[in-house]
Amino acid sequence: MSEKLLRPEEHRILHRILLSSKSKTFSESAAEFESSFPAEDRFPSLCASLILLQDSRALFLPHRLATWYILASCWPQGPTKSPFPGYLLRAYNSSNSCDAERAICLLLLRAYDGNFEALGSQTPSDFIMSYSWRRQLIEAKGKDIKAEIKDHYVCLGGLNGPSAKGASLAPCLKMPWIRPEPPLLRLFPQEVRWLYPDLHTSLVWDSTMGDAECEEQAERRRAAAAEVRELVARAVAGPLLPAQQQQVLMVLEQQPRLATILLPASPDGGAPSSQFPSLVEHCPLIASALLLILLQQRQQLLTLAPPSPPPQHRPHQSLLEQVGGLAGELLTALARCEMSLHGMEVVNRLAASVELPSEFVHLYINNCIRSCEALQDKYVQSRLVRLVCVFLQSLIRYRVHAAADLLHELQAFCINFSRIREAAKLFRVLKQIESGGMASAVPGSPGGSSAPAPASPGGAGAGGSKHDELHLVGDEEDDLIGNAEQASKLS
């Protein structure tokens, strides 16, 4: 017996037969069903009809009556050897079935000799309007219908399992379990090294095992890591002392692998990345060092990974898809948090040390522009605009090419705030980029290298130069930074 599933075109044929059965007699619908599905392949279509009957919303009452008739009369070996009488008996005994449906199941069960002529000459609508079946329902009330028909059917597997005589038909009721082939998962950069693991053909022995000095050093590292984790958890809630910040930076430089486990989980059960904006506000130095280590680790993985075919390019990849791992989550949290002086300081330190993903730069710059335009207080707005303009000039100075991709948006921003001196200066820089490229707008090195200088996690960038942090021009530097901090809190 065939155990295949229905093909899509067979599904359409079955639905057409069932949905057109309202205006046809029961025998005409059954004849159309038998002509459409050969005897050897009829079992899957009958099972599909039965599945439609299990859902009371799939078919209307006339269609359900015709489906029960097809289910009882179209079995190739005759109704007595059909595997479906148990389902008719269950529908008859069910309190969810209407009287007309219970009546046709009763009549079909009693027609075990295959004589369906009296019922087959009626349409579903005629059957519903007739009164003969109502009398039979009343007469059958209180009778044990199962005891009446059990000697005439080989299989009642739909209700209580196959009988002893019909045990050989049990396999016909077992539907095949078809499971689709699972799709290939996207490969993250940190997983590439497991594609070609190093094979150690010789005995690998840990010579430091049992060494008291090595055990003592490991214990000191574990104690330092635990203390640093506690300090970072405190930094999320409030600022740390300078000595405590230096302690965290020193341990991070000695044990860079701790960067992946330092952030505590959110109190409400959220991801650790949700705590990163608080760390940025309270301790931007630790936040930038932490994110810098994660980005450098990702770059090392991409450099050391064996060559593989390039992934298919998708123009609208999210930031998490571009970077992946914890670094992508932290960059996403930083790009979506409220604009502040400390947030721009973190981004500025990162731009001085590594190449930032273009999607992150676009998101962060757009966030800064929206924050400035949303402010209603003109005094606070002008202070923030000056700070953002200096920040954008700093990105251009570090040759962050993603900032130049937003050339028209930045020019529109400068035009909106053209009364501010820093906005006018930024506009001139943008016009230079538009006319001569990025190199012509960077002072001091018209043709220099575009790669930022490497930095250690505790440092500020390129060896402590005056471009390492946001450097404001003029005599109002301290005043502007103080007012920007106040304005970022008010915003």
SVG drawing of the C-alpha trace seen along z (x, -y; Angstrom):
<svg xmlns="http://www.w3.org/2000/svg" viewBox="-39 -83 96 95">
<polyline fill="none" stroke="black" stroke-width="0.4" points="0.0,0.0 1.3,-3.4 2.5,-5.6 3.5,-8.6 2.1,-12.1 -0.1,-14.0 1.5,-16.2 0.3,-19.9 -1.7,-19.2 -3.5,-16.3 -4.3,-18.6 -6.0,-21.0 -8.0,-18.2 -9.2,-16.9 -10.2,-20.4 -12.1,-20.9 -14.0,-17.7 -15.0,-18.4 -15.9,-22.0 -18.1,-21.2 -20.0,-18.4 -22.8,-20.6 -24.7,-20.6 -24.0,-17.0 -25.3,-13.7 -23.2,-11.7 -22.7,-9.0 -21.5,-11.6 -19.0,-13.0 -17.7,-9.5 -17.5,-8.6 -15.5,-11.8 -13.2,-11.0 -12.6,-7.4 -11.9,-8.6 -9.4,-11.2 -7.4,-8.9 -6.5,-5.3 -7.3,-2.5 -3.6,-1.8 -2.9,-5.5 -6.2,-6.3 -5.1,-5.9 -3.2,-9.3 -6.1,-11.2 -8.5,-9.5 -6.2,-10.4 -6.1,-14.0 -9.9,-14.0 -10.0,-12.7 -7.5,-15.4 -9.9,-18.1 -12.8,-16.5 -10.8,-16.9 -10.9,-20.7 -14.5,-21.9 -13.7,-25.1 -12.1,-23.6 -15.4,-22.5 -19.0,-23.5 -21.7,-21.0 -22.7,-19.9 -19.1,-19.4 -18.5,-17.4 -21.4,-15.1 -20.0,-14.4 -16.5,-13.8 -17.9,-11.2 -19.6,-9.4 -16.4,-9.3 -14.5,-8.1 -16.9,-5.2 -17.6,-4.1 -14.4,-4.7 -12.1,-2.1 -10.9,0.3 -11.5,3.5 -14.9,2.6 -16.3,0.9 -15.8,4.0 -12.0,3.9 -11.7,0.1 -9.5,-1.3 -11.8,-4.3 -15.0,-2.9 -13.6,-3.8 -13.5,-7.4 -17.1,-7.3 -18.1,-5.7 -16.1,-8.4 -17.9,-11.2 -21.3,-9.5 -20.5,-9.4 -19.0,-12.9 -21.0,-15.7 -19.4,-18.2 -21.0,-16.7 -24.4,-18.0 -27.4,-15.7 -27.1,-15.5 -23.4,-14.5 -24.1,-11.9 -27.0,-10.6 -24.9,-10.1 -22.1,-8.4 -24.8,-6.0 -26.2,-5.2 -22.8,-4.6 -21.7,-2.3 -24.9,-0.2 -24.3,0.0 -21.5,2.6 -22.8,4.6 -21.8,1.8 -25.4,0.8 -25.2,-3.0 -27.9,-3.5 -30.6,-5.0 -28.1,-7.5 -26.1,-8.0 -29.0,-9.4 -29.4,-12.4 -27.5,-15.7 -26.1,-17.0 -28.8,-19.7 -31.6,-17.1 -30.2,-15.0 -30.1,-17.9 -33.8,-18.9 -35.1,-15.3 -36.7,-13.8 -36.0,-10.1 -32.6,-10.3 -34.1,-12.0 -36.3,-9.0 -33.3,-6.7 -31.3,-8.8 -34.2,-8.6 -34.4,-4.9 -30.7,-4.4 -30.6,-6.5 -29.4,-4.4 -28.2,-1.5 -24.6,-0.2 -23.8,-0.8 -20.3,0.5 -21.5,3.9 -23.9,3.9 -21.3,3.4 -18.1,4.8 -18.6,8.3 -19.0,6.8 -15.8,4.7 -12.2,6.0 -10.6,2.9 -11.9,0.3 -8.4,-1.2 -9.7,-4.7 -11.2,-4.3 -9.7,-1.6 -7.0,-0.2 -7.3,2.7 -9.2,5.8 -7.5,9.2 -8.9,10.0 -7.6,6.6 -4.2,6.6 -2.5,7.1 -4.1,3.7 -2.4,1.8 0.6,0.7 -1.8,-1.0 -2.8,-3.5 0.8,-4.5 1.5,-7.8 5.1,-8.3 7.1,-10.9 8.5,-13.2 11.1,-15.7 12.6,-18.4 16.3,-18.6 17.6,-21.2 19.1,-24.3 22.8,-25.2 23.4,-27.7 25.3,-30.9 29.0,-30.7 30.3,-33.2 33.9,-34.3 34.7,-32.8 33.6,-29.4 35.9,-29.2 38.7,-27.7 36.7,-24.6 36.4,-23.8 40.1,-22.8 41.1,-21.9 44.8,-21.2 45.4,-17.4 47.9,-16.4 49.4,-13.1 51.8,-13.0 51.2,-12.9 50.3,-16.4 51.5,-16.7 50.9,-19.6 54.3,-20.1 53.0,-22.6 50.5,-20.2 51.1,-19.8 53.6,-22.7 53.0,-24.7 54.3,-27.9 52.1,-27.6 49.1,-26.7 49.8,-29.8 49.9,-32.0 46.7,-30.6 45.0,-31.2 46.2,-34.8 44.8,-35.3 41.5,-33.8 41.3,-36.1 42.2,-39.2 39.6,-38.2 36.9,-37.9 37.8,-41.3 37.7,-42.9 34.3,-41.4 33.1,-42.9 34.5,-46.3 32.9,-46.2 29.6,-45.3 30.0,-48.4 31.0,-50.5 27.6,-49.7 25.9,-51.3 28.2,-54.2 31.7,-55.7 34.8,-54.1 37.9,-55.8 40.8,-56.4 42.9,-53.7 40.1,-51.2 39.8,-52.0 43.6,-51.5 43.3,-48.2 40.6,-47.0 42.6,-48.2 45.8,-46.5 44.0,-43.1 42.4,-43.4 45.7,-44.0 47.2,-40.9 44.1,-38.7 42.3,-39.9 40.1,-36.8 38.2,-38.2 36.6,-40.8 33.9,-38.3 32.7,-37.6 33.1,-40.9 29.8,-42.5 27.1,-41.3 23.7,-40.1 20.8,-42.5 18.7,-42.4 15.6,-41.7 17.2,-38.8 18.3,-40.6 21.5,-40.1 24.8,-41.5 24.9,-43.9 22.0,-45.8 24.3,-47.0 26.9,-48.5 25.3,-52.0 25.5,-52.4 29.1,-51.4 29.8,-53.9 28.2,-56.7 30.0,-55.9 33.4,-54.6 34.0,-55.4 37.7,-54.4 36.8,-50.8 34.0,-50.6 36.3,-51.6 39.0,-49.2 36.5,-46.3 35.1,-46.9 38.5,-47.5 39.7,-44.1 36.6,-42.3 37.0,-44.0 40.7,-43.2 40.0,-39.5 37.5,-39.4 40.0,-40.8 42.6,-38.2 40.1,-35.4 39.4,-36.7 43.1,-37.0 44.0,-33.5 41.0,-31.7 41.8,-29.4 40.7,-30.7 37.1,-30.1 34.7,-31.1 33.3,-34.6 29.8,-34.7 27.0,-35.9 26.8,-39.7 23.5,-41.1 23.2,-44.9 21.1,-45.4 22.9,-43.3 22.3,-44.3 25.2,-45.4 25.1,-42.1 25.3,-40.1 28.3,-42.2 30.4,-41.8 28.8,-38.9 29.3,-37.7 29.5,-40.0 31.3,-42.7 28.3,-43.1 25.9,-43.2 27.9,-45.9 28.2,-48.0 24.5,-47.7 23.8,-48.9 26.2,-51.8 24.7,-52.9 21.1,-52.9 21.8,-54.6 21.2,-58.2 23.8,-60.6 26.3,-61.8 29.8,-63.2 31.1,-59.9 29.5,-57.9 31.3,-60.1 34.5,-59.7 34.2,-55.9 33.6,-56.0 36.4,-58.4 38.9,-56.1 37.7,-53.2 38.1,-55.1 41.7,-55.9 42.6,-52.3 40.5,-50.0 38.4,-50.2 34.8,-50.5 32.0,-48.8 30.3,-51.2 26.9,-50.3 27.8,-51.3 29.2,-54.6 26.1,-55.4 23.8,-54.5 25.7,-56.5 26.0,-59.6 22.3,-59.5 21.5,-59.1 23.6,-62.2 21.9,-64.3 18.4,-63.3 19.3,-64.1 20.5,-67.6 17.4,-68.3 15.0,-67.1 16.1,-69.5 13.9,-72.6 16.2,-74.6 18.3,-76.7 21.2,-77.2 21.5,-73.5 21.1,-72.6 23.9,-74.9 26.3,-73.4 25.5,-69.9 25.8,-70.8 29.3,-72.2 30.3,-69.0 28.9,-66.8 30.7,-68.9 34.0,-68.5 33.3,-64.8 32.6,-64.4 35.8,-66.3 37.7,-63.9 36.2,-60.9 37.3,-62.5 40.8,-63.1 41.0,-59.4 39.9,-58.7 36.7,-56.9 35.5,-56.6 32.0,-55.6 31.5,-59.1 32.2,-60.4 29.4,-58.1 26.9,-60.4 28.2,-63.5 24.8,-64.9 23.2,-64.3 26.1,-66.0 26.0,-68.9 22.3,-69.4 23.0,-69.2 25.7,-71.9 23.3,-74.1 20.6,-73.8 23.0,-75.0 25.1,-77.3 25.0,-80.1 27.3,-78.0 31.1,-78.4 32.0,-74.7 29.2,-73.7 30.5,-76.2 34.0,-74.8 32.7,-71.2 30.9,-72.3 34.1,-73.6 35.8,-70.2 32.9,-68.3 33.2,-70.5 36.9,-69.7 36.1,-65.9 33.5,-66.3 36.0,-68.0 39.2,-66.2 38.6,-63.1 39.3,-62.1 43.0,-62.7 42.7,-66.4 40.5,-67.1 42.9,-65.6 45.4,-68.2 49.1,-67.4 49.1,-64.2 47.7,-64.6 48.7,-61.2 49.3,-59.3 48.1,-55.9 44.4,-55.5 44.8,-52.9 44.5,-54.2 47.4,-53.6 47.1,-50.5 46.5,-51.1 46.6,-49.1 43.3,-48.7 44.5,-51.1 45.8,-53.7 44.0,-56.5 45.0,-55.8 48.1,-56.8 50.7,-57.1 49.1,-60.0 49.0,-62.6 46.7,-65.6 44.3,-63.9 43.7,-61.0 40.5,-62.5 38.0,-65.0 40.1,-68.2 38.1,-71.4 39.5,-74.5 39.4,-77.9 39.5,-79.3 36.1,-77.7 37.3,-74.1 36.7,-73.5 33.5,-75.5 32.1,-73.6 32.9,-70.2 31.3,-71.2 28.2,-72.5 28.0,-69.5 27.9,-67.2 25.1,-69.2 23.2,-69.3 23.5,-65.6 21.9,-65.0 19.1,-67.4 18.5,-65.8"/>
</svg>
